[in-house]
């Protein structure tokens, strides 16, 4: 079945059928495809570096050593969960299994996390990490945009999908070293609108080394954006 047709059918089914937990298969709670018991088992990212959101082991520390040595181009990060089971499986099912019900659950979990853990005025808008034309054609959708639909509705922050463009197809980041990731992404993005907001959040499903969001932040700041945050469902541990 064509990927786009499958996604339309799934959207209709989600609106008509009783919510079912994407983790255990039992009834969902509060119109969500996740039950309270499974949600309570998720590993929230509680104590983390305020700059890159990597999990920290010492309570008194607010920045990790890497950010102290070389701060990233973005100013703050909010990643709701540690990248481990079952969050990693939810993300894989979304990206490679074309399961948009997982986007609805993950997007709402991230929106709730931001509402509870973030302080201050929200950014003017957020931008989902764009896919290359080749990868978008192969996958049929951009998982960051699917997450963004939920976050935009829940938080009332505008999603801008036309502010940033990926102009160069890059190798899959998985399996590349940190140095290879940086080289792979160099000059892969451009700001497509001359009217840039002063504050922006970058939205992605998972932050691994931070190379992608750092390159996007570099591009946005060169275009005149003053304040940049990173929003993601999960943050992978250092390896």
C-alpha positions as CSV (number, residue, x, y, z in Angstrom):
1,X,0.0,0.0,0.0
2,X,1.2,3.5,-0.8
3,X,2.8,5.2,2.3
4,X,0.6,8.3,2.0
5,X,-2.6,6.3,1.7
6,X,-1.5,4.2,4.8
7,X,-1.0,7.4,6.8
8,X,-4.4,8.8,5.8
9,X,-6.1,5.6,6.9
10,X,-4.2,5.6,10.2
11,X,-5.3,9.2,10.9
12,X,-8.9,8.2,10.3
13,X,-8.6,5.1,12.5
14,X,-7.1,7.1,15.3
15,X,-10.1,9.4,15.3
16,X,-12.7,6.6,15.2
17,X,-11.3,3.8,17.3
18,X,-10.9,3.5,21.1
19,X,-7.3,4.4,22.2
20,X,-5.0,1.4,22.6
21,X,-1.7,1.6,24.4
22,X,1.2,1.5,21.9
23,X,3.4,-0.2,24.5
24,X,1.2,-3.0,26.1
25,X,-1.8,-3.1,23.9
26,X,-4.3,-2.4,26.7
27,X,-6.8,0.5,26.7
28,X,-5.2,3.9,26.5
29,X,-5.9,6.6,29.1
30,X,-7.4,10.1,28.6
31,X,-7.9,9.6,24.8
32,X,-4.2,8.8,24.4
33,X,-2.6,5.7,22.9
34,X,-0.7,5.1,26.1
35,X,-1.9,3.8,29.4
36,X,-0.9,5.4,32.8
37,X,1.1,2.3,33.9
38,X,3.3,2.3,30.8
39,X,3.8,6.1,30.9
40,X,5.0,5.8,34.5
41,X,7.7,3.3,33.4
42,X,9.2,5.8,30.9
43,X,12.6,7.2,31.9
44,X,12.2,10.9,32.1
45,X,15.3,13.1,31.6
46,X,15.4,14.6,35.1
47,X,18.9,15.9,35.8
48,X,20.7,17.0,32.7
49,X,23.1,19.5,31.2
50,X,21.2,22.8,30.8
51,X,23.0,23.4,27.5
52,X,22.9,20.1,25.6
53,X,20.4,18.0,27.8
54,X,22.8,15.1,28.3
55,X,22.0,13.2,31.5
56,X,24.3,14.1,34.4
57,X,25.3,12.0,37.4
58,X,26.2,14.7,39.9
59,X,23.3,16.9,41.1
60,X,25.4,20.0,41.7
61,X,26.6,20.2,38.1
62,X,24.5,22.2,35.6
63,X,26.7,21.9,32.5
64,X,28.5,18.9,31.2
65,X,32.3,18.9,30.6
66,X,31.9,19.0,26.8
67,X,29.7,22.1,26.9
68,X,32.1,23.8,29.4
69,X,35.0,23.2,27.0
70,X,33.1,24.1,23.8
71,X,29.6,25.4,24.1
72,X,27.3,24.5,21.2
73,X,25.7,27.1,19.0
74,X,22.3,26.7,20.6
75,X,21.5,28.2,24.0
76,X,19.4,25.5,25.8
77,X,18.0,22.0,25.3
78,X,14.9,20.2,26.5
79,X,14.8,16.5,25.8
80,X,12.0,14.6,27.6
81,X,13.4,11.1,27.9
82,X,16.6,9.2,28.0
83,X,17.1,7.2,24.8
84,X,16.3,3.7,25.9
85,X,13.5,1.1,25.9
86,X,10.7,1.7,25.2
87,X,11.2,5.2,23.8
88,X,13.9,4.1,21.3
89,X,11.4,1.4,20.0
90,X,8.6,4.0,19.7
91,X,10.9,6.3,17.7
92,X,11.9,3.4,15.4
93,X,8.3,2.4,14.8
94,X,7.5,6.0,13.9
95,X,10.4,6.5,11.5
96,X,10.7,3.1,9.9
97,X,7.3,1.6,10.6
98,X,5.3,4.6,9.4
99,X,3.2,4.5,12.6
100,X,1.8,8.0,13.1
101,X,0.0,6.9,16.3
102,X,3.5,6.9,17.8
103,X,4.0,10.5,16.6
104,X,0.8,11.5,18.4
105,X,1.9,9.9,21.7
106,X,5.5,11.2,21.5
107,X,4.5,14.7,20.5
108,X,2.1,15.0,23.4
109,X,4.6,13.6,25.9
110,X,7.2,16.2,24.7
111,X,4.6,19.0,24.9
112,X,3.7,18.0,28.4
113,X,7.4,17.8,29.4
114,X,8.0,21.3,28.0
115,X,5.0,22.7,29.8
116,X,6.2,21.2,33.1
117,X,10.0,21.7,32.9
118,X,10.6,24.8,30.8
119,X,10.4,28.3,32.3
120,X,10.0,31.7,30.7
121,X,8.6,33.0,27.4
122,X,8.2,30.4,24.7
123,X,10.1,30.9,21.4
124,X,8.4,32.8,18.6
125,X,8.3,29.6,16.5
126,X,9.9,26.2,16.2
127,X,11.4,24.5,13.1
128,X,11.4,20.7,12.6
129,X,14.7,19.3,11.4
130,X,14.2,19.1,7.6
131,X,14.8,15.9,5.6
132,X,16.5,15.9,2.2
133,X,14.2,15.4,-0.8
134,X,15.7,12.0,-1.3
135,X,15.0,10.8,2.3
136,X,11.6,12.4,2.3
137,X,10.6,10.6,-0.9
138,X,11.9,7.3,0.5
139,X,10.2,7.7,3.9
140,X,7.0,9.4,2.8
141,X,6.9,11.9,5.7
142,X,9.1,13.9,8.1
143,X,8.8,12.5,11.6
144,X,9.8,15.9,13.1
145,X,6.8,17.5,11.3
146,X,4.5,14.8,12.6
147,X,5.6,15.5,16.2
148,X,5.4,19.2,15.5
149,X,1.7,19.0,14.6
150,X,0.9,17.9,18.1
151,X,3.2,20.3,19.8
152,X,1.9,23.3,17.8
153,X,-1.7,22.4,18.8
154,X,-0.8,21.7,22.5
155,X,1.6,24.6,23.2
156,X,0.2,27.2,20.8
157,X,3.7,27.9,19.3
158,X,3.8,28.2,15.5
159,X,5.6,25.5,13.5
160,X,7.5,26.9,10.5
161,X,8.4,24.3,7.9
162,X,9.6,26.8,5.3
163,X,12.1,28.8,7.3
164,X,14.9,26.2,7.0
165,X,15.8,23.9,4.1
166,X,18.2,21.0,3.7
167,X,20.0,21.7,0.5
168,X,22.3,18.7,0.4
169,X,21.5,15.0,0.9
170,X,23.7,13.6,3.6
171,X,24.7,10.1,4.6
172,X,22.6,8.6,7.5
173,X,24.2,9.8,10.7
174,X,23.8,6.5,12.5
175,X,27.2,4.7,12.7
176,X,29.2,7.8,12.0
177,X,31.7,9.2,14.6
178,X,31.2,12.6,16.1
179,X,33.8,14.1,13.7
180,X,32.3,12.4,10.7
181,X,28.8,13.6,11.7
182,X,30.0,17.3,11.8
183,X,31.7,16.9,8.4
184,X,28.7,15.2,6.9
185,X,26.4,18.0,7.9
186,X,28.6,21.0,7.0
187,X,26.6,23.5,4.9
188,X,23.7,21.1,4.6
189,X,21.1,23.7,5.6
190,X,20.1,27.2,4.5
191,X,17.6,29.7,5.8
192,X,15.0,30.2,3.1
193,X,13.3,33.3,4.4
194,X,14.9,36.7,4.8
195,X,12.5,37.5,7.7
196,X,13.9,35.5,10.6
197,X,12.4,35.5,14.1
198,X,14.5,36.4,17.1
199,X,13.9,33.2,19.0
200,X,13.5,29.7,17.6
201,X,13.3,26.1,18.8
202,X,14.7,23.3,16.7
203,X,12.5,20.2,16.9
204,X,13.8,16.6,16.4
205,X,12.9,13.1,17.5
206,X,16.2,12.2,19.1
207,X,19.5,14.1,19.8
208,X,22.5,11.7,19.6
209,X,25.8,13.7,19.4
210,X,24.1,17.0,18.8
211,X,25.8,17.5,15.4
212,X,22.6,18.0,13.4
213,X,21.0,20.6,15.8
214,X,24.3,22.3,16.2
215,X,24.8,22.8,12.5
216,X,21.2,24.1,12.2
217,X,21.8,26.5,15.1
218,X,25.0,27.7,13.4
219,X,23.0,28.4,10.2
220,X,20.2,30.1,12.1
221,X,22.4,32.4,14.1
222,X,24.4,33.4,11.0
223,X,21.0,34.5,9.5
224,X,20.3,36.7,12.6
225,X,18.4,34.5,15.1
226,X,19.4,35.5,18.6
227,X,18.1,32.8,20.9
228,X,17.9,29.1,20.0
229,X,16.6,26.1,21.9
230,X,16.5,22.4,21.1
231,X,13.4,20.4,21.7
232,X,13.5,16.6,21.3
233,X,11.7,13.5,22.5
234,X,14.9,11.8,23.7
235,X,18.6,12.4,24.3
236,X,21.0,9.6,23.7
237,X,23.8,8.9,26.2
238,X,27.5,9.7,25.5
239,X,29.4,6.8,24.1
